[in-house]
Amino acid sequence: MRSNKPSNRRFGIILGAIIFLAGASAHAQIPSASPSPTPPASPTPALERQFFKNILRDQRAIWTSPFRLHVRDARWLAPLGLATGALIATDRNTADALAKFHGQLRASHVVSFAGSTYGAGSIAAAFYLIGRTKHDARARETGLLGAEALIDSEIVGLALKEITQRPRPLALRDRGEFFEGGTSFPSGHSIQAWSVATVIANEYHDHRLVQIVAYGLATAVSLSRYTGRNHFLSDALVGSAMGYGIGRYVYHAHHVRKSGSDDEEESRARSKLWPMIAPQYNRRARDYGVVLAWSF
């Protein structure tokens, strides 16, 4: 009887999780407050003083974000929903495919540590301490926002685990089902690893190697939760996507921009590659045209 529950319950939880994910990432670039016209001389202490208040603001923004979805969000929401649905439908088969392999378990456990609260928290703490020691404002902010994103993702992950109650792949009964008392959906390590990695990658947007390492490590953590038989593939996918959305939101909502910063340097660097296109119209001569200009 329990294995023949109506499919609309499973579809409902899938749809709800995907809509939540959509909201968390769709508004990642909308800051929670309007930037002040005159940036503070030392922005990081303000982030430190507002740390816990920002977490409360983040939670309100994250949990209410599904109500601010737009039609254009379907262009990435639909593929993500289809991929998640396909993985959930095949989760038992893909989990069983690993049953006869045991050599990867130890390595998976080691890699997944980077996505644990201790592992991801240590990375954020290292950035913060290095920033304070070397008076590096960017590293200091990375540590603060990384810790903020980590706490946000842990709160969200724990709440969704309590709601979905999906047993893990090694459960003796009802594995892969929802509302059966488990803690599999979504992957907590994945959401935490991706939230911190996304903050780091956005902070160091001008260092491609840093981005590759950050996202590469987060991907390895997500895969290790599957190869270690701790989670299903759908758990890892949804956790990764949620972590990415939360990390982007935290960065864009609380990153402090100031004149002469890396943001302006990046803008100047891009202008060397892409021209400024501006229409021109001369009313007296009654002619019009387009001007292309590069900055060097």
N, C-alpha and C positions, 0 to 999 in steps of 0.2 A: 504493500500500500504506500509506503513512504517513498519508494522509488518512482511512483506514478503520479506524483503531484502535478497540478496544472502547470503548463509551461509558462503561463503568463506571469507567474511569480518570479521565475528566473529571468524572464525578459524584463520585468519591471525593475529588478535590482541592477541588471546590466545597464538599462537605459538611464536609471537614476545616477549611477556612478559615472557614466560617460557625460551626462549633462553637467554634473558637478565639475568634472575635469574640464569641460569646455569653459565653464565660467571662470575657473581659476586661471586659465591661460589666455582666454580671449581678451581679458582686460589687464594683461600683464604690463602694458605700457602706459596705463593711466595712473598718474601719481595720486596719492591719497590726499594731498594738499597742494594748493597752488604755490609755486616757488616764489620766494621773496625776491623783490627787485634788487636788493643788495645782499649778496651771499655773505655769510659770516666768515670771518678771517680764519677760524679754526672749526670746521664743521663736525669733526669726529666727537668732541665732548658733548655736542648737542645730541648726537645719536646715542651716546652712552646714557645721557639723562633720560632720553625718551624711549629707551630700549623696551621696557615692559609695556609702556603705553602703545608703542608701535605694534607689538605683538597682538594686543587687544584690537587695534584698528585692522590689522591684517586678518584676524579671524572673522571680524564682521564683514570685511570686504570679500573674503573667500567664500564664506557660507551664503552670502546674498548674491554672489556674482551670477548664478544661473538665471536670475531674474533680469539680467542686463544683456542677455545674448541677442545677437542680431542675425538676420538671415544670411549674411555673408560668412558667418562662422560655420555654416554647413559645409564649406569647401574643405575644411580639415576635420570637422566633427563627424561627418559621414564616413570617411575612410577609417577613422579611428574606431568608430562604433562597429563597423563591419569587421575590422581586424580583431577587435575584442570578442565579438560574438563568435567568430570562426574559431578563435583559440579556446574559448570556453567550451564550445561544442566538441573539441578534440583534446581537451586537457587530460582526460583519463588515458587516452591512447599515447599521447606524448610523454606522460609521466611513466607509463608502463614500459616505454621504450628504454628507459634508464634502469629498469629493475635489475638487469643482469650485469650492469657495470658498477664497479665499486672503487676503481682506482682514482676516480676524479673527486671523491667525496672529501678527502683531506685538503686538497688544493682549493676546492670550492669553499670550504670553511675558512681557510686563510684569507682568500680574496674577499669574501663577504664581510670580513671584519671592518673593512674600510667604510662600509655602509651602515655599520651599527652606530648607536648613539655615542659610544666611546670613540670609535674610529673617526666618524665625521666630526664629532665635537673636538677631537684632538687636532684635526686639520684646521678648523676654524680658530681654535685657540692659538695654534702656531702662527697663523697669519696675524692675529691680533698682537701677540707678544713681540713678534718681529717688528711690526709696525710701531709699537711703543718704544722698543729699544733703539731702532734705527731712525725714529722720527719720520717714518714713511706713512703718509696719510692714506694712501691707497691700500696698502697692506692692512692698516689698522681698520679701515672701513670694511675691507673684505672679511676680516675676522668677525666684526660686529654683525654685518648683514648675513654672513654665513651662519652664525649662531642663531640669529633671528629666524632665518629660513628653516634651520634644523628644528627649532622648537615648534614653528608653525606646522611643518610637515609631520612631526611626531604627534601633535594634537589631532590633526586631520586623520592620520593613519589609524591611530587608536580608536577614534570615533567610528570610522568606517568599518574597522574590524568588528567592533561591537554590534554594528548595525547588520552587516552581511553574515557574520558567523559561519564562515565557510571552513570546513575541515581541511587539513593539510593533506598532501599526497600520500603520506605514510599512515593516515588514519585508518583504523580497522573498519569503520562503518561510515557510510554517507560521504566518502571523500569526493570532493568536487561539487557537492551540492551546496546550497545556500540555506541559511537559517537553521543550521544543525549544530551550533555550539562551537564552531572552530574559529581560528584566527588567521586564516590564510589570505584573505582578500581585503586590501591590496598588500603587496609586499612592502613591509616597513623599511627594510634595508634599501630597497630600490627608491622609494620616495625620499628618504633621507639623503642618500648618496646623490641623487639627481638635483635635489634642492640646493645643496651646498656647491656641487659642481657647476651649476648654472650661475650662481652668484659669482664664483671665481672666474668663469669664462666671460661673463659680462663685464666684470671689473677690469680684466686684462684682455679686452677686446682687440687691443693692438699687438698682442703677442700670440701668434697662431699656435706655437708650441704649447703654451699654457692651456689654450682651449682644447687642443687635441688630447693632452694628458688628462685634463679634468673630465671631459666627456668620455674618453676612453676608459678611465677608471670606473666611472659611473656605469658604463655599459657592462664592464666586466663584473661589477657587483651584481647587477640585475641578472646576468646570465648565470652567475654562480649560485644564485638562489634557486634556479631551476636545476642546474646540474648537481647541486647538493641535495636535491629532493626535498627542499624546504618549502617550495612554492610551485604552483603551476605557472605555465608560460603567461597566461592571461593576468595572473597576479603581478608578475614582473612588469608586463607591458603597461598596465594601468598605473602601477606605482611609479614607474619611470616617467610617464607622461604627466602625472600629477606633480611629481617633484620638480620637473622642468617648469611647469606653469607657476608653481609657488615661488621657485627661485627667481624667475623673471619678474613676477609681481613685486617681490620684496626689493629687488634691485631697482626697478624703475620707479617704485613708490618712494624709496628712501635714499637713493644715491644722490649725493650733493654735487651739483655742477657749479663750477665757478670759472670765471674768465681765466684764460691761459691754461686750462686743464687739458687732459688727454682727449676730452670730447672735441675741443676746438682743434687740437692737433690732428685728430682723425678726420675732421671735416676738411681741413686744409689738404691733407694727404689725398682724400678722395677727389678734391677739385682738380688735382693734377692729372687725374685719370679721366674725369668726366667733365665736359664743358658746362658752363652756365648758359642756359638758353633763355633769351629774353626777347619778346616781341617789341617792335618799335613802329611808331606811326607818326608821320609828319603831317599835321593838319594843313599847313600852308602849301606844301608841295603835293599834298594828296597822294602820298605814297606810303607804303608799309613794307615791313620785312622782318627778318629774324636775325638776331645777333648771337654768335657763338663766342664765348670767351673762356679761356683757361687761366688759372692762377698758378704762377711758378714761384 
